[in-house]
């Protein structure tokens, strides 16, 4: 077995060996957003012990990079390192381009860095002038890339910082991020500040029978806080595989209701489902009324009426997601009065092969312990039913049909460290722990996504389970897609793809765009709702 050398050890070893008067370069794996004017291509760190001026750097794009789709690259200087940051090995003193500052997410913050030069990309090797005075100690630089508006979302590119000059002579360059990083495009479907909203959270994503992509999410107007707050369910619709998205719709929004303000009538944490037999699309969400702007997770009480407990509401579309019905309240159908809170597992539901509609759910029972399970409908969504929990002390879950009639529930587990996985063959009357449970899929206690793709529905010709989450145990970062070809028993490292290594909120949702392509809508480090499309053969050749 190949021994994995931890990156942190590699980094500090590199800093110790190459630190003085060497330009250290890191190429991060983060999405390049086509609509952004600045995207980080390289981070750079230069410890000056005698070097006075960085004259220039040269960037080389790989032979297969479509440079005609690049608008420009830029060199920025970002100043010096703080005393408190010494020995931390950082490659940036701040986040150069905000993902959370409303209205300021598309370009570099001019307070944090100075643009030294900018160049069109007309050939594979580009020299960027610096002419930057260096301060004793650590100096930070970075290279930005901007794509043309018509760049396909499937575009990939790789680049290397191949040389630098300082004080009129070559400056040693050392790349610390290993092999050349292949960068992928993305679309910021929702940025902080869009439609006057401070934040967007909790993605769900499906593909309709007509091939339309429907992405749902929380529209969190005042801040990024959970219910109870001023939150609506937003929806973005794409008919071209995610390259462009229509104006946001609001399938569920209660506003000022029954004399209470909008911030005490929030509705959130959506889950979306396509009835593949009829192409009717369903959204389910939690509506919280009152609760004094405190967290509904603790404020929702036992009972059934909206003045005491959160309500489980649905809406449906029969025109491919263009228009949506009035809210349908199903609380009385499925909630037990002694439960404190019943809500969906956010993300998406499924249609089973026999036509049964299934949503994952979670509820806080009378002992205030959360539990995950499913709810289902045998009559095209007219009535809904819940049986038993799958595993206690679990919350946000996703469901997949792994064989005809067998459902797998993949759950966020409050014990931490890894995902809980259970199966049922009787719609949740009984549950069995899967052999991968609490071992195969690590997590930092976060929502995740799971979809099942049958052999006849994908280009690989194999039954697949596709999973996404932050692939760590201690932080929400390293958003990764994984594929299992044996029903989720194993998840080979060779069949995994890292999308975003930097810190983010960590929620994601997967769908198949077509037989060749995975679509993912997720909370990334670069935009609140980021969409990327990935070829299956990029993960399993």
SEDODO-382836 format. One record per residue (C-alpha): x, y negated, z. Coordinates in steps of 0.5 Angstrom, whole numbers, padded with zeros to 4 digits, always signed. Layout:
% SEDODO-382836
XYZ;...
//
This chain:
% SEDODO-382836
+0000+0000+0000;+0002-0007-0002;+0004-0011+0004;+0001-0018+0005;+0006-0023+0007;+0001-0028+0011;+0001-0035+0007;+0002-0039+0014;+0009-0035+0015;+0011-0036+0008;+0009-0044+0008;+0013-0045+0014;+0019-0041+0012;+0019-0045+0005;+0019-0051+0009;+0025-0049+0013;+0029-0047+0007;+0027-0052+0002;+0024-0058+0007;+0030-0064+0006;+0030-0068-0001;+0026-0062-0005;+0019-0063-0008;+0014-0058-0005;+0008-0057-0009;+0002-0053-0007;-0004-0052-0013;-0010-0051-0009;-0016-0046-0011;-0022-0051-0011;-0027-0052-0016;-0025-0058-0022;-0032-0061-0022;-0033-0064-0029;-0037-0070-0027;-0032-0072-0022;-0027-0078-0024;-0021-0075-0020;-0020-0067-0018;-0014-0065-0014;-0009-0061-0019;-0003-0061-0014;-0001-0063-0007;+0006-0065-0006;+0010-0066+0000;+0017-0069+0000;+0022-0070+0006;+0026-0076+0004;+0033-0076+0008;+0037-0080+0003;+0033-0080-0003;+0030-0087-0005;+0025-0087-0010;+0021-0082-0014;+0022-0083-0021;+0017-0079-0025;+0014-0072-0025;+0013-0067-0031;+0007-0063-0031;+0006-0057-0036;-0001-0054-0038;-0001-0046-0040;-0001-0044-0047;-0008-0042-0047;-0011-0048-0043;-0016-0052-0047;-0012-0059-0047;-0017-0062-0051;-0022-0062-0046;-0018-0066-0041;-0019-0073-0041;-0013-0075-0036;-0008-0074-0031;-0006-0078-0026;+0000-0079-0020;-0002-0082-0014;+0002-0083-0008;-0001-0082-0001;+0004-0085+0004;+0007-0082+0010;+0006-0077+0015;+0003-0078+0022;+0008-0076+0028;+0002-0072+0031;+0002-0068+0024;+0009-0066+0025;+0011-0058+0024;+0004-0057+0022;+0006-0056+0015;+0000-0061+0012;+0000-0062+0004;-0005-0068+0005;-0006-0073+0011;-0013-0074+0009;-0018-0071+0004;-0017-0076-0002;-0024-0075-0005;-0030-0075+0000;-0035-0069-0001;-0039-0072+0005;-0039-0080+0004;-0046-0082+0000;-0045-0085-0006;-0037-0084-0006;-0036-0077-0008;-0034-0078-0015;-0027-0081-0015;-0021-0082-0010;-0022-0087-0004;-0017-0092-0006;-0016-0094+0001;-0012-0087+0002;-0008-0087-0004;-0005-0091-0010;-0005-0089-0017;+0002-0090-0020;+0001-0087-0027;-0005-0084-0031;-0004-0081-0038;-0008-0078-0043;-0007-0070-0045;-0005-0070-0052;+0001-0064-0051;+0002-0059-0046;+0007-0062-0042;+0006-0069-0039;+0011-0074-0036;+0008-0078-0030;+0012-0084-0028;+0012-0085-0020;+0017-0091-0019;+0015-0090-0012;+0020-0092-0006;+0020-0087-0001;+0020-0087+0007;+0025-0084+0011;+0021-0077+0013;+0015-0074+0010;+0012-0077+0004;+0005-0075+0000;+0004-0075-0007;-0002-0071-0011;-0004-0070-0018;-0011-0071-0021;-0015-0069-0027;-0021-0071-0030;-0025-0067-0035;-0028-0069-0041;-0036-0070-0040;-0037-0064-0046;-0032-0059-0042;-0036-0052-0042;-0037-0050-0035;-0033-0043-0037;-0027-0047-0038;-0021-0045-0034;-0014-0048-0034;-0007-0047-0031;-0002-0052-0030;+0005-0052-0027;+0009-0058-0024;+0016-0056-0028;+0021-0062-0026;+0022-0068-0022;+0027-0074-0022;+0029-0078-0016;+0034-0084-0016;+0036-0082-0023;+0037-0075-0023;+0033-0068-0022;+0030-0067-0016;+0029-0060-0014;+0022-0057-0014;+0019-0051-0010;+0012-0049-0011;+0009-0046-0005;+0002-0043-0007;+0005-0037-0011;+0003-0035-0018;+0000-0040-0022;-0007-0042-0020;-0012-0041-0025;-0017-0047-0024;-0025-0046-0026;-0030-0051-0027;-0036-0053-0023;-0042-0058-0023;-0044-0062-0017;-0051-0060-0018;-0052-0065-0011;-0047-0070-0008;-0048-0073-0002;-0052-0080-0003;-0056-0077-0009;-0063-0079-0009;-0062-0083-0003;-0060-0077+0001;-0055-0076+0006;-0054-0069+0005;-0056-0063+0002;-0055-0056+0005;-0058-0048+0005;-0057-0046-0003;-0062-0041-0006;-0061-0039-0013;-0065-0035-0018;-0066-0033-0026;-0073-0033-0028;-0075-0028-0034;-0074-0034-0039;-0067-0035-0037;-0068-0041-0033;-0064-0042-0027;-0068-0045-0021;-0063-0048-0015;-0067-0050-0008;-0064-0053-0002;-0065-0057+0004;-0066-0065+0002;-0063-0068+0009;-0064-0075+0008;-0061-0078+0015;-0056-0073+0016;-0053-0066+0016;-0057-0064+0022;-0062-0058+0022;-0069-0058+0023;-0072-0062+0026;-0071-0068+0022;-0073-0071+0016;-0072-0065+0011;-0075-0063+0004;-0074-0057+0000;-0071-0060-0007;-0071-0056-0013;-0066-0057-0019;-0067-0053-0026;-0063-0051-0031;-0064-0048-0038;-0057-0048-0041;-0054-0043-0036;-0052-0049-0031;-0049-0054-0035;-0054-0059-0034;-0059-0060-0029;-0066-0063-0029;-0068-0069-0025;-0069-0066-0017;-0076-0064-0016;-0079-0063-0009;-0083-0057-0008;-0085-0057-0001;-0085-0064+0003;-0090-0066+0008;-0088-0073+0010;-0092-0077+0015;-0097-0071+0017;-0102-0072+0023;-0100-0078+0025;-0092-0076+0026;-0087-0079+0022;-0083-0076+0017;-0077-0074+0021;-0082-0070+0025;-0085-0066+0019;-0079-0063+0016;-0079-0057+0012;-0072-0053+0011;-0068-0047+0010;-0071-0044+0003;-0071-0038+0000;-0073-0037-0007;-0076-0031-0011;-0078-0029-0018;-0084-0024-0019;-0080-0020-0025;-0087-0017-0027;-0091-0024-0028;-0085-0029-0028;-0089-0033-0022;-0083-0036-0017;-0084-0036-0010;-0081-0041-0005;-0082-0040+0003;-0079-0044+0008;-0080-0046+0015;-0084-0053+0017;-0083-0056+0024;-0088-0061+0026;-0087-0065+0032;-0081-0062+0037;-0078-0069+0038;-0073-0069+0033;-0069-0064+0037;-0067-0057+0034;-0072-0053+0032;-0068-0047+0034;-0069-0048+0041;-0076-0053+0041;-0080-0048+0037;-0085-0044+0042;-0089-0038+0043;-0096-0039+0040;-0099-0040+0033;-0101-0047+0032;-0097-0052+0029;-0097-0056+0035;-0093-0051+0039;-0089-0046+0034;-0086-0047+0027;-0090-0045+0021;-0088-0041+0015;-0090-0044+0009;-0090-0042+0002;-0091-0045-0005;-0091-0042-0012;-0090-0044-0019;-0093-0040-0025;-0090-0045-0031;-0082-0043-0030;-0081-0047-0024;-0084-0054-0027;-0089-0055-0022;-0091-0052-0015;-0097-0051-0012;-0100-0054-0005;-0097-0051+0001;-0099-0044+0003;-0099-0043+0011;-0098-0035+0012;-0096-0036+0019;-0102-0032+0022;-0101-0026+0017;-0094-0025+0020;-0092-0028+0026;-0093-0025+0033;-0095-0030+0038;-0090-0028+0043;-0084-0030+0038;-0081-0037+0039;-0079-0038+0032;-0080-0034+0025;-0077-0036+0019;-0074-0033+0013;-0067-0031+0011;-0065-0037+0007;-0062-0036+0000;-0067-0031-0004;-0072-0025-0004;-0073-0020-0009;-0078-0016-0013;-0077-0008-0012;-0077-0004-0018;-0084-0002-0016;-0086-0009-0016;-0086-0010-0009;-0084-0017-0007;-0079-0018-0001;-0076-0024+0003;-0071-0023+0008;-0073-0026+0015;-0071-0027+0022;-0075-0029+0028;-0073-0031+0036;-0077-0026+0040;-0080-0027+0047;-0073-0026+0050;-0070-0031+0046;-0066-0026+0042;-0066-0027+0034;-0067-0021+0030;-0067-0020+0022;-0071-0016+0018;-0076-0017+0012;-0083-0019+0010;-0086-0016+0004;-0092-0016-0001;-0096-0011-0005;-0101-0015-0008;-0097-0020-0012;-0096-0025-0006;-0103-0025-0003;-0102-0022+0003;-0095-0021+0007;-0093-0016+0012;-0087-0015+0017;-0085-0008+0021;-0079-0008+0025;-0073-0011+0026;-0066-0008+0023;-0061-0010+0028;-0062-0015+0034;-0058-0021+0035;-0057-0022+0028;-0060-0028+0024;-0059-0030+0016;-0060-0024+0012;-0060-0022+0005;-0064-0016+0002;-0062-0012-0004;-0065-0005-0007;-0059-0001-0008;-0063+0005-0011;-0071+0006-0012;-0074+0005-0006;-0068+0004-0001;-0067-0003+0001;-0060-0006+0004;-0061-0012+0009;-0054-0015+0010;-0054-0019+0016;-0050-0025+0020;-0048-0022+0026;-0048-0026+0032;-0042-0022+0035;-0038-0025+0030;-0032-0022+0026;-0036-0018+0020;-0043-0017+0017;-0048-0012+0020;-0051-0008+0014;-0057-0003+0015;-0062+0000+0010;-0069+0002+0010;-0073+0007+0005;-0080+0005+0008;-0080-0003+0008;-0078-0004+0015;-0081+0001+0019;-0075+0005+0020;-0068+0003+0019;-0061+0006+0019;-0054+0003+0020;-0050+0003+0013;-0043+0006+0014;-0040-0001+0012;-0044-0004+0017;-0039-0008+0022;-0033-0006+0018;-0033-0008+0011;-0035-0015+0010;-0031-0020+0015;-0035-0027+0016;-0034-0033+0021;-0041-0032+0023;-0044-0035+0017;-0050-0034+0012;-0048-0030+0006;-0051-0027-0001;-0052-0020-0004;-0055-0018-0010;-0056-0011-0014;-0055-0011-0021;-0057-0005-0025;-0052-0001-0030;-0057-0003-0036;-0057-0010-0034;-0049-0012-0034;-0044-0011-0039;-0040-0007-0035;-0045-0001-0035;-0044+0000-0028;-0049-0001-0022;-0046-0006-0018;-0047-0010-0011;-0044-0017-0011;-0043-0021-0005;-0041-0028-0003;-0039-0031+0003;-0033-0035+0007;-0028-0029+0007;-0025-0031+0014;-0027-0029+0021;-0025-0036+0024;-0027-0041+0019;-0032-0043+0014;-0027-0043+0008;-0024-0038+0002;-0031-0038-0001;-0030-0031-0005;-0034-0027-0009;-0033-0019-0008;-0036-0013-0012;-0037-0006-0010;-0038+0000-0015;-0040+0005-0010;-0047+0002-0007;-0043-0002-0002;-0039+0003+0002;-0032+0000+0000;-0030-0007-0003;-0024-0007-0006;-0019-0013-0006;-0018-0012-0013;-0025-0013-0015;-0025-0020-0011;-0025-0027-0013;-0023-0033-0009;-0027-0040-0011;-0025-0045-0006;-0020-0044-0001;-0021-0051+0003;-0026-0052+0009;-0034-0052+0007;-0041-0051+0010;-0040-0044+0007;-0047-0042+0005;-0048-0039-0002;-0053-0036-0007;-0052-0031-0013;-0055-0029-0019;-0054-0026-0026;-0054-0031-0031;-0054-0026-0037;-0051-0019-0037;-0044-0022-0037;-0044-0028-0032;-0045-0029-0025;-0048-0036-0023;-0047-0038-0016;-0049-0044-0012;-0046-0046-0006;-0043-0051-0001;-0036-0052-0003;-0031-0057-0001;-0032-0062-0007;-0040-0062-0007;-0046-0061-0002;-0049-0056-0008;-0043-0054-0013;-0045-0049-0019;-0040-0045-0022;-0041-0039-0027;-0036-0033-0027;-0035-0027-0032;-0036-0021-0029;-0030-0018-0033;-0026-0024-0029;-0027-0020-0023;-0027-0013-0026;-0023-0013-0032;
//
